């Protein structure tokens, strides 16, 4: 519909209202013109974009790796990624980057870092300013949000696989559990973000990630024990108990693996060393659960060979048997 501007003055109010209704209807029915370059409609429209924190910080787009090199800018990216899809205030970013001694220009510097990061995204992704500003790195009142779609974050993928593997382990699907937990652990390329200057929040996030990694490893070992891989696990468990000398579940699994491999005396030695360490360093006795396992090894209890039982289930059965005998 084409109309000369001079014609508007000749129209009655009723004609103008009718014209406005027609224009609105026309706008709703007519598809927008296709731009010269198709604009992405959200982070999910860039499947090649990936953010990685399970190791050194990495941002990848296809075969291109383009994480910034400036230390504080890297720390800011890591903070935004740990809070992906949530707003992070400028004040929180200032505290993370400078802790207790921020410069007077800290807020302006954060804005400069955001500008540099957006420019980096535009240059590498070939995206428009509007896309980067509105659908990737957003500005809110007093803060910023980095939008990360499903499948773009190694942390999200790791957590999904760990949750699935843990559920499958408790359901008795040991093969699927081991497979998912191996995939989760394979995502790690080294310690969590060792190349970042950590503030308090990043230290907390990195510590939590390392704990989740250890949890995933213990669950995978548990699944492998149930799959009959006790001999293959001995060297790994020997290393784990050295690194975690007071971690009782690791010592339990080490004893089970040694016993099932025909190394009863070595299993008893593991208990004796653990007992001595707990007594000397904590001034207490090991739990009744691991003591019941020690007694079962001494008796060559047939329950120890039941590979359908996880170590927790085995300890429950052994503890119940000890209780019955005591009664």
C-alpha positions as MATLAB code, in Angstrom:
seq = 'XXXXXXXXXXXXXXXXXXXXXXXXXXXXXXXXXXXXXXXXXXXXXXXXXXXXXXXXXXXXXXXXXXXXXXXXXXXXXXXXXXXXXXXXXXXXXXXXXXXXXXXXXXXXXXXXXXXXXXXXXXXXXXXXXXXXXXXXXXXXXXXXXXXXXXXXXXXXXXXXXXXXXXXXXXXXXXXXXXXXXXXXXXXXXXXXXXXXXXXXXXXXXXXXXXXXXXXXXXXXXXXXXXXXXXXXXXXXXXXXXXXXXXXXXXXXXXXXXXXXXXXXXXXXXXXXXXXXXXXXXXXXXXXXXXXXXXXXXXXXXXXXXXXXXXXXXXXXXXXXXXXXXXX';
ca = [
       0.000    0.000    0.000;
       1.475    3.355   -1.099;
       0.317    6.726    0.197;
       1.663   10.232   -0.326;
       2.243   12.132    2.906;
       0.320   15.159    1.543;
      -2.799   12.987    1.228;
      -3.073   12.460    4.999;
      -4.234   16.043    5.529;
      -7.209   15.512    3.203;
      -8.494   12.448    5.079;
     -11.242   12.465    7.716;
     -10.583   10.981   11.215;
     -12.692    7.937   10.284;
     -10.632    7.375    7.097;
      -7.387    7.675    9.087;
      -8.579    5.028   11.593;
      -9.530    2.727    8.735;
      -6.139    3.260    7.100;
      -4.331    2.488   10.365;
      -6.249   -0.797   10.720;
      -5.307   -1.797    7.184;
      -1.633   -1.010    7.792;
      -1.576   -3.094   10.976;
      -3.216   -6.037    9.187;
      -0.780   -5.717    6.301;
       2.203   -5.745    8.672;
       0.948   -8.923   10.360;
       0.431  -10.804    7.096;
       3.537   -9.723    5.224;
       6.746  -11.642    6.129;
       9.786   -9.497    6.936;
      12.276   -8.968    4.156;
      15.208  -11.375    4.218;
      18.454   -9.539    5.018;
      21.582  -10.101    2.981;
      23.034  -12.250    5.784;
      20.735  -14.462    7.831;
      20.805  -13.348   11.436;
      21.050  -16.142   14.015;
      17.913  -16.475   16.132;
      19.566  -17.502   19.404;
      22.614  -19.299   20.804;
      21.148  -22.649   19.743;
      21.479  -21.533   16.120;
      25.273  -21.666   16.499;
      25.900  -25.339   17.333;
      29.609  -24.929   16.642;
      29.988  -22.508   19.561;
      31.336  -24.141   22.729;
      32.514  -22.948   26.135;
      34.916  -25.104   28.165;
      36.040  -24.759   31.794;
      37.033  -28.363   32.599;
      40.686  -27.506   32.121;
      42.094  -24.263   30.763;
      39.428  -21.772   29.661;
      38.518  -22.360   26.016;
      35.949  -20.815   23.695;
      35.597  -22.596   20.374;
      33.683  -22.041   17.171;
      34.198  -24.992   14.893;
      37.961  -25.320   14.467;
      38.635  -21.821   15.800;
      39.688  -21.321   19.440;
      39.382  -17.708   20.478;
      39.367  -17.265   24.261;
      40.810  -13.854   25.211;
      44.374  -13.776   26.519;
      44.203  -10.860   28.999;
      44.124  -12.360   32.544;
      41.303  -10.243   33.972;
      39.207  -10.580   30.845;
      39.617  -14.373   31.072;
      38.542  -14.237   34.721;
      35.478  -12.217   33.757;
      34.539  -14.732   31.042;
      34.922  -17.605   33.516;
      32.711  -15.801   36.053;
      30.006  -15.215   33.444;
      30.209  -18.865   32.322;
      29.872  -20.240   35.851;
      26.737  -18.096   36.082;
      25.547  -18.840   32.552;
      22.020  -17.643   31.777;
      21.932  -15.681   35.052;
      22.612  -12.000   35.575;
      25.950  -11.082   37.180;
      26.099   -7.578   38.581;
      28.915   -5.247   37.661;
      29.752   -4.989   41.374;
      30.128   -8.780   41.605;
      32.471   -8.739   38.604;
      34.523   -5.949   40.211;
      34.851   -7.958   43.448;
      35.872  -11.055   41.503;
      38.496   -9.265   39.403;
      40.048   -7.021   42.070;
      38.740   -8.464   45.367;
      39.388   -5.909   48.150;
      41.371   -3.306   46.193;
      39.440   -2.280   43.071;
      40.705    0.808   41.233;
      38.467    3.867   40.973;
      37.924    3.061   37.293;
      36.915   -0.567   37.932;
      33.311   -0.254   36.709;
      34.435    1.553   33.555;
      37.063   -1.156   33.019;
      34.386   -3.873   33.281;
      32.382   -2.055   30.606;
      35.514   -1.967   28.437;
      35.994   -5.709   28.923;
      32.381   -6.346   27.879;
      32.922   -4.230   24.761;
      36.086   -6.190   23.891;
      34.372   -9.523   24.448;
      31.439   -8.550   22.260;
      33.797   -7.419   19.520;
      35.612  -10.748   19.763;
      32.315  -12.621   19.349;
      31.313  -10.462   16.375;
      34.651  -10.924   14.631;
      34.892  -14.695   15.099;
      31.216  -15.661   14.751;
      30.503  -13.228   11.930;
      27.444  -12.145   13.907;
      25.722   -8.792   13.960;
      26.040   -6.339   16.814;
      22.345   -6.828   17.560;
      22.739  -10.595   17.853;
      25.735  -10.405   20.171;
      24.161   -7.685   22.339;
      20.661   -9.176   22.524;
      21.086  -12.939   22.263;
      24.582  -13.765   23.478;
      26.054  -11.241   25.930;
      23.226   -9.190   27.389;
      23.312   -6.006   29.442;
      20.790   -5.617   32.247;
      20.315   -2.899   34.789;
      23.622   -3.027   36.629;
      24.737   -6.382   35.254;
      25.435   -8.785   32.411;
      24.255  -12.232   31.294;
      26.071  -14.670   29.007;
      23.520  -16.908   27.295;
      24.664  -20.505   26.811;
      22.434  -23.020   25.009;
      22.164  -26.745   25.703;
      25.210  -28.572   24.410;
      27.450  -25.501   24.356;
      29.005  -25.936   27.826;
      31.289  -28.760   28.941;
      30.164  -28.169   32.550;
      26.520  -28.702   31.615;
      27.410  -31.837   29.646;
      29.538  -33.153   32.517;
      26.758  -32.629   35.072;
      24.167  -34.268   32.827;
      26.327  -37.368   32.346;
      27.189  -37.614   36.059;
      23.535  -37.385   37.095;
      22.594  -40.030   34.521;
      25.481  -42.311   35.516;
      24.703  -42.036   39.218;
      21.025  -42.855   38.631;
      21.943  -45.861   36.468;
      24.393  -47.100   39.094;
      21.729  -47.050   41.791;
      19.306  -48.763   39.404;
      21.775  -51.605   38.826;
      22.507  -50.678   35.191;
      26.245  -50.892   35.794;
      27.362  -51.030   32.171;
      25.428  -47.889   31.193;
      26.530  -46.166   34.393;
      30.199  -46.860   33.699;
      29.844  -45.709   30.104;
      28.235  -42.370   30.999;
      30.647  -41.707   33.848;
      33.630  -42.418   31.574;
      32.249  -39.936   29.057;
      31.841  -37.370   31.823;
      35.409  -37.789   33.059;
      36.785  -37.718   29.498;
      35.588  -34.111   29.190;
      38.267  -33.011   31.641;
      41.483  -31.686   30.082;
      43.252  -30.956   33.379;
      42.451  -29.148   36.659;
      39.533  -26.710   36.518;
      40.611  -23.363   34.986;
      44.227  -23.435   36.281;
      45.108  -20.520   33.986;
      42.697  -18.053   35.628;
      43.468  -15.491   38.350;
      40.857  -16.675   40.841;
      38.738  -14.450   43.003;
      36.643  -15.823   45.843;
      33.732  -16.921   43.626;
      35.950  -18.645   41.074;
      37.823  -20.466   43.845;
      34.499  -21.775   45.153;
      33.329  -22.860   41.695;
      36.637  -24.599   40.921;
      36.587  -26.429   44.266;
      33.040  -27.608   43.661;
      33.926  -28.844   40.178;
      36.901  -30.822   41.484;
      34.675  -32.424   44.118;
      32.181  -33.399   41.425;
      35.017  -34.842   39.366;
      36.143  -36.985   42.314;
      32.545  -38.072   42.943;
      32.216  -39.120   39.290;
      35.465  -41.055   39.511;
      34.292  -42.918   42.638;
      30.961  -43.750   40.997;
      32.753  -45.028   37.883;
      35.057  -47.214   40.004;
      31.984  -48.536   41.817;
      30.350  -49.454   38.496;
      33.544  -51.102   37.260;
      33.768  -53.183   40.457;
      30.257  -54.455   39.798;
      31.310  -55.301   36.226;
      34.124  -57.530   37.518;
      37.026  -55.210   36.665;
      38.600  -55.462   40.138;
      42.082  -56.347   38.868;
      42.113  -53.418   36.456;
      41.149  -51.037   39.283;
      43.905  -51.870   41.769;
      46.519  -49.392   40.522;
      43.956  -46.589   40.235;
      42.630  -47.206   43.731;
      46.176  -47.377   45.128;
      46.711  -43.862   43.777;
      43.343  -42.618   45.083;
      43.990  -43.693   48.688;
      47.402  -42.007   48.631;
      45.827  -38.750   47.441;
      42.871  -39.131   49.854;
      44.279  -40.976   52.886;
      41.191  -40.390   55.062;
      38.537  -41.126   52.444;
      36.844  -44.232   53.784;
      34.776  -45.261   50.700;
      37.948  -45.332   48.571;
      39.623  -47.636   51.109;
      36.522  -49.834   51.140;
      36.595  -50.243   47.360;
      40.362  -50.827   47.425;
      39.907  -53.638   49.966;
      37.134  -55.213   47.869;
      39.194  -55.032   44.662;
      42.219  -56.622   46.355;
      40.147  -59.371   47.988;
      38.412  -60.274   44.718;
      41.820  -60.391   43.031;
      42.983  -63.043   45.524;
      45.101  -60.614   47.566;
      43.531  -61.034   50.993;
      46.638  -60.061   52.965;
      46.979  -56.834   50.940;
      43.326  -56.017   51.666;
      43.964  -56.475   55.378;
      47.052  -54.249   55.134;
      44.907  -51.477   53.605;
      42.591  -51.632   56.615;
      45.485  -51.601   59.103;
      47.047  -48.513   57.466;
      43.703  -46.740   57.352;
      42.987  -47.623   61.009;
      46.403  -46.283   62.093;
      45.992  -43.054   60.147;
      42.485  -42.357   61.435;
      43.604  -43.043   65.009;
      46.722  -40.855   64.786;
      45.298  -37.927   62.853;
      41.703  -37.849   64.054;
      41.953  -39.599   67.422;
      39.053  -41.901   66.615;
      38.223  -45.385   65.400;
      37.179  -46.192   61.815;
      33.443  -46.552   61.265;
      31.678  -49.801   62.144;
      30.956  -50.221   58.432;
      34.585  -50.593   57.363;
      35.255  -52.648   60.486;
      32.519  -55.050   59.372;
      34.260  -55.296   55.986;
      37.541  -56.077   57.772;
      35.864  -58.907   59.682;
      34.290  -60.208   56.454;
      37.712  -60.346   54.769;
      39.118  -62.258   57.764;
      36.246  -64.764   57.469;
      36.329  -64.995   53.651;
      32.642  -64.068   53.712;
      30.834  -65.213   50.542;
      29.060  -61.826   50.315;
      32.355  -60.260   49.246;
      32.152  -62.046   45.895;
      28.638  -60.830   45.061;
      29.323  -58.432   42.202;
      25.676  -57.440   42.008;
      26.180  -55.406   45.190;
      27.726  -51.956   45.196;
      30.144  -51.305   48.043;
      27.402  -49.403   49.923;
      24.973  -52.284   49.528;
      27.664  -54.741   50.593;
      28.452  -52.747   53.733;
      24.742  -52.583   54.570;
      24.457  -56.389   54.299;
      27.630  -56.974   56.321;
      26.561  -54.523   59.006;
      23.169  -56.213   59.301;
      24.855  -59.607   59.631;
      27.157  -58.302   62.382;
      24.122  -56.911   64.208;
      22.323  -60.249   64.028;
      25.339  -62.080   65.409;
      25.692  -59.552   68.234;
      22.038  -60.040   69.140;
];
